Amino acid sequence: MRATMRAREPHPAPPPPAARGHHGLAASFGFAWTGLAETALRDRNLRIHLALGVLAAAFAAAAPLSPAERALLLVLVALVPAAEAANSALEAAVDLASPGRSEGARIAKDAAAGAVLALAAGSVLAFLAILPPAWPALWARAGALAPAAAGALGTAAAAGLLPGPLPGGRGVRAALALGGLAGLVPLARAAEAQAGTAAAALLLALAADAARRRAAR
Ligand SMILES: Nc1ncnc2c1ncn2[C@@H]1O[C@H](COP(=O)(O)OP(=O)(O)OP(=O)(O)O)[C@@H](O)[C@H]1O
């Protein structure tokens, strides 16, 4: 593979020095946020993770869990999109280094996809380990938690659909974003830990920003 890569076109020259390295922390944060939002635009898998992440964050917010269980769920809610973004970065780097089809490109891409799969599978197992002990208390409060559950479903649908190709233009996206935002209200009211609500809100904000970027294209 090395011999193949040496024979290919060199990478494009980096931007001139004035455009690099002369920005503050806020700008660096902006570049990172842009990377996540643009990945959500391109990558259907990340959009699925955004929707599932909202549901997991809502569970972490409203279910009777220990602080350690909530923390584990919220870390996983962040880690899965992080792994998907890293996978997307690796795919882009491989396509840049090896534009045609090659066995090396396949191995690299499949290994990175496998890393995301392993993390997603571990997240599901962690959820399955945490759910049964919490279930009786959740079931006992089913009536009180129903609005939060409905709100979380609406927010999850908005987070998953907003960055993707949608029929209907800006009006549909705005309605979906407002519906997703409204879904956070009953969740915040029912939440035992607002960190979970904040995580759901962040995922929705990322999806809404991705939708804004798609509309501006
Ligand atoms: N440049 C390439 N050379 C050889 N095989 C490749 C190359 N790019 C992708 N593949 C392989 O083709 C298959 C499909 O890859 P592709 O990226 O289209 O879909 P995917 O793995 O489902 O990812 P995604 O859902 O992110 O698009 C995978 O086995 C992948 O490793």
The ligand as an SDF file (V2000), in Angstrom:
LIG
                    3D

 31 33  0  0  0  0  0  0  0  0999 V2000
  -11.6060    3.1000   -2.0780 N   0  0  0  0  0  0  0  0  0  0  0  0
  -12.0880    1.8900   -1.7580 C   0  0  0  0  0  0  0  0  0  0  0  0
  -11.4270    0.7780   -2.1560 N   0  0  0  0  0  0  0  0  0  0  0  0
  -11.9050   -0.4490   -1.8570 C   0  0  0  0  0  0  0  0  0  0  0  0
  -13.0120   -0.6850   -1.1210 N   0  0  0  0  0  0  0  0  0  0  0  0
  -13.7020    0.3810   -0.6900 C   0  0  0  0  0  0  0  0  0  0  0  0
  -13.2820    1.7260   -0.9960 C   0  0  0  0  0  0  0  0  0  0  0  0
  -14.1680    2.5840   -0.4310 N   0  0  0  0  0  0  0  0  0  0  0  0
  -15.0880    1.8050    0.1940 C   0  0  0  0  0  0  0  0  0  0  0  0
  -14.8080    0.5010    0.0450 N   0  0  0  0  0  0  0  0  0  0  0  0
  -15.5410   -0.6430    0.5970 C   0  0  0  0  0  0  0  0  0  0  0  0
  -16.8280   -0.7360    0.0010 O   0  0  0  0  0  0  0  0  0  0  0  0
  -17.7920   -1.1320    0.9830 C   0  0  0  0  0  0  0  0  0  0  0  0
  -18.8870   -0.0770    1.0590 C   0  0  0  0  0  0  0  0  0  0  0  0
  -18.2920    1.1360    1.5010 O   0  0  0  0  0  0  0  0  0  0  0  0
  -19.1000    2.4900    1.6020 P   0  0  0  0  0  0  0  0  0  0  0  0
  -18.1790    3.5060    2.1560 O   0  0  0  0  0  0  0  0  0  0  0  0
  -19.7540    2.7710    0.3020 O   0  0  0  0  0  0  0  0  0  0  0  0
  -20.3020    2.1700    2.5720 O   0  0  0  0  0  0  0  0  0  0  0  0
  -20.3280    1.9640    4.1420 P   0  0  0  0  0  0  0  0  0  0  0  0
  -19.1690    1.1310    4.5910 O   0  0  0  0  0  0  0  0  0  0  0  0
  -21.6670    1.4590    4.4760 O   0  0  0  0  0  0  0  0  0  0  0  0
  -20.0820    3.4210    4.7510 O   0  0  0  0  0  0  0  0  0  0  0  0
  -21.0990    4.6520    4.8000 P   0  0  0  0  0  0  0  0  0  0  0  0
  -22.4100    4.1270    5.2970 O   0  0  0  0  0  0  0  0  0  0  0  0
  -20.4320    5.5980    5.7430 O   0  0  0  0  0  0  0  0  0  0  0  0
  -21.1700    5.2020    3.4070 O   0  0  0  0  0  0  0  0  0  0  0  0
  -17.0160   -1.3240    2.2910 C   0  0  0  0  0  0  0  0  0  0  0  0
  -16.6070   -2.6620    2.4440 O   0  0  0  0  0  0  0  0  0  0  0  0
  -15.7860   -0.4350    2.0910 C   0  0  0  0  0  0  0  0  0  0  0  0
  -14.6830   -0.8420    2.8110 O   0  0  0  0  0  0  0  0  0  0  0  0
  1  2  1  0
  2  3  1  0
  2  7  2  0
  3  4  2  0
  4  5  1  0
  5  6  2  0
  6  7  1  0
  6 10  1  0
  7  8  1  0
  8  9  2  0
  9 10  1  0
 10 11  1  0
 11 12  1  0
 11 30  1  0
 12 13  1  0
 13 14  1  0
 13 28  1  0
 14 15  1  0
 15 16  1  0
 16 17  2  0
 16 18  1  0
 16 19  1  0
 19 20  1  0
 20 21  2  0
 20 22  1  0
 20 23  1  0
 23 24  1  0
 24 25  2  0
 24 26  1  0
 24 27  1  0
 28 29  1  0
 28 30  1  0
 30 31  1  0
M  END
$$$$
